[in-house]
């Protein structure tokens, strides 16, 4: 649900940037490893429109069908090259105490629990 809200915030505020950090372990017993590896492989190409479309296709889909997603965005050996990135992201999440998603940071500071993604638009007006 946060994906669409963040996307709208980015579209309305061209000076705002977002970075996605996944906390998914690099362990094939976790089902989330497959879409995360795939999204990271897509991002490697640095094609912003494809990255945006892939994120939309995954996060806005009512049913998460990885096989269908993978057919639309074919990647092969690139998937297995994402393990190091996943390990580094998981390590960072563990070191910073991130235990849930989404966790939103603004200028390196975690958004307090009292605020929501929707509240960010008011801060950006100042």
C-alpha positions as CSV (number, residue, x, y, z in Angstrom):
1,X,0.0,0.0,0.0
2,X,2.9,2.3,0.6
3,X,4.2,1.9,-2.9
4,X,1.4,4.0,-4.5
5,X,1.6,6.7,-1.9
6,X,5.4,7.0,-2.3
7,X,5.1,7.0,-6.0
8,X,2.5,9.8,-5.9
9,X,4.8,11.8,-3.5
10,X,7.7,11.4,-5.9
11,X,5.6,12.5,-8.9
12,X,4.4,15.7,-7.1
13,X,7.8,16.6,-5.7
14,X,10.5,16.3,-8.3
15,X,13.2,17.2,-5.8
16,X,12.4,14.2,-3.6
17,X,14.3,10.9,-4.2
18,X,13.5,7.4,-2.9
19,X,15.7,4.4,-2.3
20,X,14.3,1.0,-1.7
21,X,16.2,-1.2,0.8
22,X,15.0,-4.8,1.1
23,X,15.3,-6.7,4.4
24,X,14.8,-10.1,2.7
25,X,17.5,-12.6,3.6
26,X,19.6,-14.1,0.8
27,X,18.0,-17.5,1.6
28,X,15.9,-19.5,-0.8
29,X,13.7,-20.7,2.0
30,X,12.2,-17.2,2.1
31,X,9.7,-16.9,-0.8
32,X,10.3,-13.1,-1.0
33,X,13.8,-13.8,-2.3
34,X,12.6,-14.3,-5.8
35,X,10.9,-11.0,-6.5
36,X,13.5,-9.1,-4.6
37,X,16.3,-10.7,-6.6
38,X,14.4,-10.0,-9.8
39,X,13.7,-6.3,-8.9
40,X,17.4,-5.8,-8.0
41,X,18.4,-7.4,-11.4
42,X,16.0,-5.1,-13.2
43,X,17.5,-2.1,-11.4
44,X,21.0,-3.0,-12.5
45,X,20.1,-2.0,-16.0
46,X,19.4,1.6,-14.7
47,X,16.4,1.9,-17.0
48,X,14.1,4.2,-14.9
49,X,10.9,3.6,-16.8
50,X,11.4,-0.2,-16.7
51,X,12.2,-0.1,-13.0
52,X,9.1,2.0,-12.3
53,X,7.0,-0.3,-14.4
54,X,8.4,-3.4,-12.7
55,X,7.8,-2.0,-9.2
56,X,4.2,-1.1,-10.2
57,X,3.6,-4.5,-11.7
58,X,4.8,-6.2,-8.5
59,X,3.5,-4.0,-5.8
60,X,0.2,-2.9,-7.4
61,X,-0.8,-6.4,-8.4
62,X,-3.6,-7.9,-6.4
63,X,-2.1,-11.3,-6.8
64,X,1.6,-11.8,-6.5
65,X,2.4,-14.3,-9.2
66,X,6.2,-14.5,-9.4
67,X,6.3,-16.8,-12.5
68,X,4.1,-14.4,-14.5
69,X,6.3,-11.4,-13.3
70,X,9.5,-13.3,-14.2
71,X,8.1,-14.0,-17.7
72,X,7.4,-10.3,-18.3
73,X,10.9,-9.3,-17.1
74,X,13.2,-12.1,-18.2
75,X,16.5,-12.3,-16.3
76,X,18.8,-15.3,-16.1
77,X,22.3,-15.2,-14.6
78,X,21.7,-11.7,-13.3
79,X,19.4,-13.1,-10.6
80,X,22.1,-15.1,-9.0
81,X,24.4,-12.1,-8.9
82,X,22.1,-10.2,-6.4
83,X,23.0,-12.2,-3.3
84,X,25.7,-9.8,-2.1
85,X,23.4,-6.8,-2.4
86,X,20.7,-8.7,-0.5
87,X,23.2,-9.6,2.2
88,X,24.4,-6.0,2.5
89,X,20.8,-4.6,2.7
90,X,19.8,-7.2,5.4
91,X,23.0,-6.4,7.4
92,X,22.2,-2.7,7.2
93,X,18.6,-3.3,8.4
94,X,19.8,-5.5,11.3
95,X,22.4,-2.9,12.3
96,X,19.9,0.0,12.2
97,X,17.1,-2.0,14.0
98,X,14.7,-2.0,11.1
99,X,12.1,-4.7,11.8
100,X,9.2,-3.8,9.6
101,X,8.4,-2.4,6.2
102,X,7.9,0.1,5.0
103,X,10.3,2.1,7.3
104,X,10.5,5.6,5.9
105,X,13.6,7.8,6.4
106,X,13.8,11.5,5.6
107,X,17.3,13.0,5.2
108,X,18.7,10.0,7.1
109,X,16.2,10.3,10.0
110,X,13.4,7.7,10.5
111,X,9.9,9.1,10.1
112,X,8.4,9.1,13.6
113,X,5.5,6.7,14.2
114,X,3.2,9.6,14.8
115,X,3.5,10.5,11.1
116,X,2.4,8.7,8.0
117,X,3.5,8.8,4.4
118,X,0.6,11.1,3.6
119,X,2.0,13.6,6.2
120,X,5.2,14.0,4.1
121,X,3.5,16.2,1.6
122,X,3.0,18.9,4.3
123,X,6.6,18.8,5.4
124,X,7.7,19.2,1.7
125,X,5.7,22.4,1.4
126,X,7.9,24.1,4.0
